[in-house]
Every structure is written in C-alpha cells, then in structure tokens.
Amino acid sequence: MPANGLPALPNLPAMNDTGARVAEAAAIMAHLRGSEGCPWDREQTFDSIKHNTLEETYEVFDAIERRAWPELKDELGDMLLQVLFYAQMASEAGYFSMADVAAGLSAKLIRRHPHVFADGTADDPAAVQTTWDAVKAEEKKLAGTAAAGLLGDVSRAMPAMTEARKLGAKAAKVGFDWPDVSGLVEKLREETAELEVEIRGALTPTSQGRDVGHPDLGRVEDELGDLLFTAVNLARHMKLDPETALRRANAKFRGRFDAMETAAGGREALAGMSAEELDQRWRAAKLETA
C-alpha cells in the first residue's frame, strides 16, 4: 500500500499536470492571503465568502444548461477558487489543509466504490447507489454523526425545492411514496382544489364589508406549499429535475416577454397598453417563439 494509505490504483490516467496546476493555484491563494499578498483576500472569512459559493454554483449550473463549454471551464475555475479559499483559511486556523481535503475525497471515493477498488459487486446504477448509501450511512455511524431519523441528514439550508425533492426521495426508500404517477396527478388536483377553496375564503368580504384576504394569508400559503411539494415530487417520480423544469419555464417566459417588448417598441410602450392589448401581444409572442 502506498505511503498515503490508499490502495494502489493501477491503470488510472496520469494526473501529474493536473496535480501541478492545482498545487500552483493553491500556492497562489496562500500567497494572496500572506503578508505580501492582497488586502482584500487577507480580510475575507468563511462567512464573508460563503454567499459567493452559492452564486458560483448557480453560474456553473447556468453554463451547463446553455451548453456554454468555454464559460463552464471558467466557472469551474471560480468554484475551485472557493474550495482553495476555504482550505487556505482552514489551514491558517489549524483545522485542515487542501491536501487533507483531497486525501479525504480520494479515500471516500474508494470506500464508496467497493465494486471497483475491492471485492464488491454492483451490476447496475441502482446497485451502485444502494452501496453508496450503505457505506455513507456506516461512515456517519462510525463518526458519530448519524442522523436520528431517515430525513435527518436532509439539510434545511438548501433551497426549498431541492429539499422537497430530497425529502420525497428519502421517504421513498422505505416505500413511503405514490405507487405510480397517476396517484401524484390526482394529488395535484386535490391540492389545487384545496388551494382554490382557501383563496376564495381569503378574498370573501366579511359582513362588515372588509376584505380579510390581506391580514392573514397563512392558510393560502400552507395550501400553496402543499401544491408545490406535490409538483416537485411528481417531477421526481418521473425522473425529472424540478429545478431544471422551472428554469426552462423561466427561460420560456423571458424569451416571450422580450419578444413582446421588442415588437411593442420598448418598455414604455408596454406600460401604456391595456390588459387586453398586453394579452394580445403575449399571444403573438407565444406564436413567434413556439
């Protein structure tokens, strides 16, 4: 076994240039954080750059969706910068180093692929996923970080749509799921009907003539949440990514609205149109961009 404690990895592509380039980037980051480096880089903290990490993730996502491969290369570099930044700050604080991060990743990949690096077997992607989950659960148990319940390791910090999809997927692992798509479609109808009831109730004037819709829309919000949760899990059941579906809808709306604005002669022209005129323009834009 090599000195790094990992099993020998024969027949893997040579990584000398990759390793050298990553090491070079890490050295540059260390210099930027040093006394002769950059004042801005030196004053950053884990908290000050964490929002940048989320932004860079979305930019990677966007480049992939647009198939903008040169941009993706740059965005992946920006994401790597975040990793190097965190690792350098952690090294300065004595928590861990970039080498520790890479070594931990290598060890994890080997542990979770026993069908490749050990004597395990996995005949299809589903079996690979089962093995991955089992090894991950054992790792958490040994580390004392195992969640109390099945849903315990689904982060509450992630975007709500992603959390909803993961919650549904986790519950499905023990059979708590709709048996087929038709059940989810029916559930979608049910939630839509319940939302309509609450909307009508919220907008019904009281006997004193007041509109009670504005003071408390909590029940409408609850039913709207149920509807969104069901829609997300309908997508999951059909092996579709709800985030991708919504982004496609956003892109469609953006394209049609831009076409409508251009045809009208600009935003000022749109602002002066009646609702009926706007609807006619929208219908024309739909035909143009279909």
PAKOL-828678 format. One record per residue (C-alpha): residue in three letters; residue number from 1; z, x, y. Coordinates in Angstrom, 1 decimal, padded with zeros to 4 digits. Each point is the difference from the previous one (the first is absolute). Example, Ala and Ser with C-alpha at 12.3 -4.5 7.8 and 13.67 -1.06 7.14 Angstrom:
<nodes>
[ALA; 1; [007.8; 012.3; -004.5]],
[SER; 2; [-000.7; 001.4; 003.4]],
</nodes>
This chain:
<nodes>
[MET; 1; [000.0; 000.0; 000.0]],
[PRO; 2; [-000.9; 001.4; 003.5]],
[ALA; 3; [002.7; 001.1; 002.4]],
[ASN; 4; [-000.2; -003.2; 001.9]],
[GLY; 5; [001.4; -001.9; -003.0]],
[LEU; 6; [-003.2; -002.1; -000.5]],
[PRO; 7; [-002.0; 000.0; -003.2]],
[ALA; 8; [-003.2; 002.1; -000.1]],
[LEU; 9; [-002.8; -002.0; 001.5]],
[PRO; 10; [-003.3; 001.2; -001.6]],
[ASN; 11; [-003.4; -001.0; 001.1]],
[LEU; 12; [001.0; -001.2; 003.4]],
[PRO; 13; [-002.3; 000.8; 002.9]],
[ALA; 14; [000.8; 003.1; 002.0]],
[MET; 15; [002.2; -000.8; 002.9]],
[ASN; 16; [000.2; 003.4; 001.7]],
[ASP; 17; [-001.9; -001.0; 003.2]],
[THR; 18; [001.8; -003.3; 000.2]],
[GLY; 19; [003.4; 001.6; -000.3]],
[ALA; 20; [-000.8; 002.6; 002.5]],
[ARG; 21; [-001.2; -002.5; 002.6]],
[VAL; 22; [003.0; -002.3; -000.5]],
[ALA; 23; [002.3; 003.1; 000.3]],
[GLU; 24; [-001.9; 001.0; 003.2]],
[ALA; 25; [000.6; -003.4; 001.5]],
[ALA; 26; [003.7; 000.1; -001.0]],
[ALA; 27; [000.3; 003.4; 001.7]],
[ILE; 28; [-001.6; -001.3; 003.2]],
[MET; 29; [002.4; -002.9; 000.0]],
[ALA; 30; [003.0; 002.4; -000.4]],
[HIS; 31; [-001.3; 002.1; 002.9]],
[LEU; 32; [-000.4; -003.1; 002.2]],
[ARG; 33; [003.6; -000.9; -000.7]],
[GLY; 34; [001.2; 003.5; 000.7]],
[SER; 35; [001.2; 001.6; 003.2]],
[GLU; 36; [-003.4; 001.2; 001.0]],
[GLY; 37; [-001.7; -003.2; -001.0]],
[CYS; 38; [-000.6; -003.4; 001.7]],
[PRO; 39; [002.8; -001.7; 002.1]],
[TRP; 40; [-001.2; -003.4; -001.1]],
[ASP; 41; [-000.1; 000.8; -003.7]],
[ARG; 42; [003.5; 001.6; 000.3]],
[GLU; 43; [001.6; -003.1; 001.4]],
[GLN; 44; [-001.3; -002.4; -002.6]],
[THR; 45; [002.3; -001.6; -002.5]],
[PHE; 46; [-000.4; -002.0; -003.2]],
[ASP; 47; [000.5; -003.2; 002.0]],
[SER; 48; [-002.3; 001.0; 002.9]],
[ILE; 49; [-003.1; 000.4; -002.3]],
[LYS; 50; [000.7; -002.6; -002.7]],
[HIS; 51; [-002.1; -002.6; 001.8]],
[ASN; 52; [-002.9; 002.5; 000.2]],
[THR; 53; [000.1; 000.1; -003.8]],
[LEU; 54; [-000.6; -003.7; -000.3]],
[GLU; 55; [-002.8; 000.2; 002.6]],
[GLU; 56; [-001.7; 002.8; -001.9]],
[THR; 57; [000.2; -002.0; -003.2]],
[TYR; 58; [-001.8; -002.9; 001.5]],
[GLU; 59; [-002.7; 002.3; 001.4]],
[VAL; 60; [-000.6; 001.4; -003.5]],
[PHE; 61; [-000.3; -003.6; -001.2]],
[ASP; 62; [-002.4; -000.9; 002.7]],
[ALA; 63; [-002.2; 003.1; -000.6]],
[ILE; 64; [-000.2; -000.9; -003.7]],
[GLU; 65; [-001.0; -003.6; 000.7]],
[ARG; 66; [-002.7; 001.1; 002.4]],
[ARG; 67; [-001.2; 002.7; -002.5]],
[ALA; 68; [000.3; 002.5; 002.8]],
[TRP; 69; [000.4; 003.1; -002.2]],
[PRO; 70; [000.0; 002.6; 002.8]],
[GLU; 71; [002.6; -002.0; 001.8]],
[LEU; 72; [002.0; -000.3; -003.2]],
[LYS; 73; [000.1; 003.7; -000.3]],
[ASP; 74; [001.5; 000.3; 003.4]],
[GLU; 75; [002.4; -002.9; -000.6]],
[LEU; 76; [001.3; 001.6; -003.2]],
[GLY; 77; [000.6; 003.1; 002.0]],
[ASP; 78; [002.0; -002.0; 002.4]],
[MET; 79; [002.0; -001.5; -002.8]],
[LEU; 80; [000.6; 003.5; -001.5]],
[LEU; 81; [001.3; 001.0; 003.4]],
[GLN; 82; [002.7; -002.6; -000.3]],
[VAL; 83; [001.0; 001.4; -003.4]],
[LEU; 84; [000.1; 003.5; 001.3]],
[PHE; 85; [002.0; -001.1; 003.1]],
[TYR; 86; [002.6; -001.7; -002.0]],
[ALA; 87; [000.3; 002.8; -002.5]],
[GLN; 88; [000.3; 002.6; 002.7]],
[MET; 89; [002.8; -001.9; 001.7]],
[ALA; 90; [001.7; -000.5; -003.3]],
[SER; 91; [-000.3; 003.7; -000.7]],
[GLU; 92; [001.6; 000.9; 003.3]],
[ALA; 93; [002.9; -002.4; -000.8]],
[GLY; 94; [000.4; 001.5; -003.4]],
[TYR; 95; [-000.9; -003.2; -001.9]],
[PHE; 96; [-003.2; 001.2; -001.8]],
[SER; 97; [-003.2; 001.9; 000.5]],
[MET; 98; [-003.7; -000.9; -000.2]],
[ALA; 99; [000.0; 002.1; -003.3]],
[ASP; 100; [002.7; -002.3; -001.3]],
[VAL; 101; [-002.1; -003.1; 000.9]],
[ALA; 102; [-003.0; 001.4; -001.8]],
[ALA; 103; [002.0; 001.1; -003.0]],
[GLY; 104; [001.7; -003.4; -000.2]],
[LEU; 105; [-003.4; -001.7; 000.1]],
[SER; 106; [-001.5; 002.2; -002.7]],
[ALA; 107; [003.0; -000.6; -002.3]],
[LYS; 108; [-000.2; -003.8; 000.6]],
[LEU; 109; [-003.7; -000.2; -000.8]],
[ILE; 110; [000.6; 001.9; -003.3]],
[ARG; 111; [003.0; -002.1; -001.0]],
[ARG; 112; [-001.8; -003.3; 000.7]],
[HIS; 113; [-003.1; 001.0; -001.9]],
[PRO; 114; [001.3; 000.9; -003.5]],
[HIS; 115; [-003.3; -001.2; -001.5]],
[VAL; 116; [-001.6; 003.0; 001.8]],
[PHE; 117; [002.6; 002.7; 000.1]],
[ALA; 118; [002.1; -000.8; -003.0]],
[ASP; 119; [-000.3; -001.9; -003.3]],
[GLY; 120; [000.0; -003.6; 001.5]],
[THR; 121; [-002.8; -002.5; -000.5]],
[ALA; 122; [-001.7; -002.4; 002.4]],
[ASP; 123; [-003.2; -001.7; -000.9]],
[ASP; 124; [-000.7; -001.9; 003.2]],
[PRO; 125; [001.1; -000.2; 003.6]],
[ALA; 126; [002.5; -002.8; -000.8]],
[ALA; 127; [001.7; 002.3; -002.5]],
[VAL; 128; [000.0; 002.8; 002.6]],
[GLN; 129; [001.7; -002.3; 002.5]],
[THR; 130; [002.6; -001.0; -002.5]],
[THR; 131; [000.8; 003.6; -000.8]],
[TRP; 132; [000.2; 000.9; 003.7]],
[ASP; 133; [002.4; -002.9; 000.7]],
[ALA; 134; [002.2; 001.0; -002.9]],
[VAL; 135; [000.2; 003.6; 000.9]],
[LYS; 136; [000.7; -000.9; 003.7]],
[ALA; 137; [002.8; -002.3; -001.1]],
[GLU; 138; [001.5; 002.7; -002.1]],
[GLU; 139; [-000.2; 002.5; 002.9]],
[LYS; 140; [001.8; -002.4; 002.3]],
[LYS; 141; [002.7; -000.6; -002.7]],
[LEU; 142; [000.6; 003.7; -000.5]],
[ALA; 143; [000.1; 000.5; 003.8]],
[GLY; 144; [002.5; -002.9; 000.4]],
[THR; 145; [-002.4; -001.8; 002.4]],
[ALA; 146; [-001.1; -002.8; -002.4]],
[ALA; 147; [-000.1; -003.3; 001.8]],
[ALA; 148; [002.4; -002.7; -001.0]],
[GLY; 149; [-002.7; -002.5; -000.8]],
[LEU; 150; [-003.7; -000.1; -000.7]],
[LEU; 151; [-000.9; -000.6; 003.6]],
[GLY; 152; [002.5; 002.5; 001.4]],
[ASP; 153; [-002.5; 002.9; 000.4]],
[VAL; 154; [-002.5; -002.1; 002.0]],
[SER; 155; [000.6; 001.3; 003.5]],
[ARG; 156; [000.8; -002.5; 002.7]],
[ALA; 157; [-001.4; 002.4; 002.6]],
[MET; 158; [-003.6; -000.4; -001.1]],
[PRO; 159; [-002.4; -002.5; 001.7]],
[ALA; 160; [000.9; -003.5; -001.1]],
[MET; 161; [-003.4; -000.6; -001.7]],
[THR; 162; [000.4; 003.1; -002.1]],
[GLU; 163; [003.6; -000.9; -000.8]],
[ALA; 164; [-001.1; -003.5; -001.1]],
[ARG; 165; [-002.7; 001.4; -002.4]],
[LYS; 166; [002.4; 002.5; -001.5]],
[LEU; 167; [002.8; -002.6; -000.5]],
[GLY; 168; [-002.5; -002.2; -001.8]],
[ALA; 169; [-001.3; 002.8; -002.1]],
[LYS; 170; [003.6; 001.1; -001.0]],
[ALA; 171; [001.0; -003.5; -001.0]],
[ALA; 172; [-003.2; -000.4; -002.0]],
[LYS; 173; [001.1; 003.0; -002.2]],
[VAL; 174; [002.7; -002.2; -001.6]],
[GLY; 175; [-002.4; -003.0; -000.2]],
[PHE; 176; [001.1; -001.8; 003.2]],
[ASP; 177; [-003.4; -000.8; 001.2]],
[TRP; 178; [-002.6; -002.7; 000.0]],
[PRO; 179; [-001.9; -000.1; -003.3]],
[ASP; 180; [-003.3; -000.3; 001.7]],
[VAL; 181; [-001.7; -000.2; 003.4]],
[SER; 182; [-000.2; -003.8; -000.1]],
[GLY; 183; [003.8; -000.2; 000.3]],
[LEU; 184; [-000.1; 002.1; 003.1]],
[VAL; 185; [-002.7; -002.0; 001.5]],
[GLU; 186; [002.0; -003.2; -000.5]],
[LYS; 187; [003.1; 001.8; 001.4]],
[LEU; 188; [-002.1; 000.9; 003.1]],
[ARG; 189; [-000.9; -003.7; 000.4]],
[GLU; 190; [003.7; -000.9; -000.4]],
[GLU; 191; [001.2; 002.5; 002.6]],
[THR; 192; [-002.8; -001.1; 002.4]],
[ALA; 193; [001.1; -003.6; -000.3]],
[GLU; 194; [003.7; 000.9; 000.6]],
[LEU; 195; [-001.0; 002.1; 003.1]],
[GLU; 196; [-002.0; -003.0; 001.4]],
[VAL; 197; [003.1; -002.2; -000.4]],
[GLU; 198; [002.2; 002.4; 001.9]],
[ILE; 199; [-002.6; 000.5; 002.7]],
[ARG; 200; [-000.3; -003.8; 000.5]],
[GLY; 201; [003.8; -000.3; 000.1]],
[ALA; 202; [000.4; 002.8; 002.5]],
[LEU; 203; [-002.5; -001.5; 002.4]],
[THR; 204; [001.2; -003.6; -000.2]],
[PRO; 205; [001.6; -001.2; 003.3]],
[THR; 206; [003.6; -001.1; -000.3]],
[SER; 207; [001.1; -003.5; 001.1]],
[GLN; 208; [000.8; 001.6; 003.4]],
[GLY; 209; [-003.6; 001.1; 000.4]],
[ARG; 210; [000.7; 003.8; -000.6]],
[ASP; 211; [-002.2; 002.2; -002.0]],
[VAL; 212; [002.3; 001.6; -002.5]],
[GLY; 213; [-002.6; 002.5; -001.3]],
[HIS; 214; [001.0; 002.8; 002.3]],
[PRO; 215; [003.8; 000.3; -000.3]],
[ASP; 216; [000.0; 000.6; -003.8]],
[LEU; 217; [-003.1; 000.9; -002.1]],
[GLY; 218; [002.1; 001.5; -002.7]],
[ARG; 219; [-001.1; -002.5; -002.7]],
[VAL; 220; [-003.7; 000.5; 001.0]],
[GLU; 221; [000.6; 003.8; -000.2]],
[ASP; 222; [001.5; -000.4; -003.5]],
[GLU; 223; [-002.8; -002.0; -001.4]],
[LEU; 224; [-002.6; 002.3; 001.7]],
[GLY; 225; [001.7; 002.9; -001.7]],
[ASP; 226; [-000.2; -001.8; -003.4]],
[LEU; 227; [-003.7; -000.6; 000.5]],
[LEU; 228; [-000.7; 003.6; 000.9]],
[PHE; 229; [002.1; 001.2; -003.0]],
[THR; 230; [-002.0; -002.2; -002.3]],
[ALA; 231; [-003.3; 001.1; 001.5]],
[VAL; 232; [000.9; 003.7; -000.5]],
[ASN; 233; [000.9; -000.6; -003.6]],
[LEU; 234; [-003.2; -001.9; -000.6]],
[ALA; 235; [-001.8; 003.1; 001.1]],
[ARG; 236; [002.2; 002.2; -002.3]],
[HIS; 237; [-000.7; -002.3; -003.0]],
[MET; 238; [-003.8; 000.4; 000.6]],
[LYS; 239; [000.5; 003.8; 000.3]],
[LEU; 240; [-001.0; -000.1; 003.7]],
[ASP; 241; [001.9; 001.8; 002.7]],
[PRO; 242; [001.1; -002.5; 002.6]],
[GLU; 243; [000.2; 002.6; 002.7]],
[THR; 244; [-003.7; 000.9; -000.6]],
[ALA; 245; [-000.9; -003.7; 000.0]],
[LEU; 246; [001.7; -000.6; 003.3]],
[ARG; 247; [-001.5; 003.1; 001.6]],
[ARG; 248; [-003.4; -001.3; -001.1]],
[ALA; 249; [000.7; -003.3; 001.6]],
[ASN; 250; [001.2; 001.9; 003.2]],
[ALA; 251; [-003.3; 002.0; 000.0]],
[LYS; 252; [-002.0; -003.2; -000.4]],
[PHE; 253; [001.8; -001.7; 002.9]],
[ARG; 254; [-000.4; 003.1; 002.1]],
[GLY; 255; [-003.7; 000.2; -000.7]],
[ARG; 256; [-000.6; -003.7; 000.7]],
[PHE; 257; [002.1; 000.0; 003.2]],
[ASP; 258; [-001.8; 003.1; 001.3]],
[ALA; 259; [-003.4; -001.7; -000.7]],
[MET; 260; [001.2; -003.2; 001.8]],
[GLU; 261; [001.2; 002.0; 003.0]],
[THR; 262; [-003.2; 002.0; 000.2]],
[ALA; 263; [-002.2; -003.1; -000.2]],
[ALA; 264; [002.0; -001.7; 002.7]],
[GLY; 265; [-000.3; 003.0; 002.4]],
[GLY; 266; [003.6; 001.3; -000.1]],
[ARG; 267; [003.6; -001.1; -000.1]],
[GLU; 268; [-000.1; -001.6; 003.5]],
[ALA; 269; [-002.8; -002.3; -001.2]],
[LEU; 270; [002.0; -001.0; -003.1]],
[ALA; 271; [003.1; -000.7; 002.1]],
[GLY; 272; [-001.9; -002.6; 002.0]],
[MET; 273; [-001.2; -001.9; -003.0]],
[SER; 274; [001.4; -003.3; -001.4]],
[ALA; 275; [001.5; -000.2; -003.5]],
[GLU; 276; [-003.2; -001.8; -001.1]],
[GLU; 277; [-002.2; 002.8; 001.4]],
[LEU; 278; [002.1; 002.7; -001.6]],
[ASP; 279; [-000.3; -001.8; -003.4]],
[GLN; 280; [-003.8; -000.2; 000.3]],
[ARG; 281; [-000.1; 003.7; 000.9]],
[TRP; 282; [002.2; 000.8; -003.0]],
[ARG; 283; [-002.2; -001.9; -002.4]],
[ALA; 284; [-003.0; 001.8; 001.3]],
[ALA; 285; [001.7; 003.4; -000.4]],
[LYS; 286; [000.9; -000.9; -003.6]],
[LEU; 287; [-003.6; -000.7; -000.8]],
[GLU; 288; [-001.0; 003.3; 001.8]],
[THR; 289; [002.5; 002.1; -001.9]],
[ALA; 290; [-000.3; -001.7; -003.4]],
</nodes>
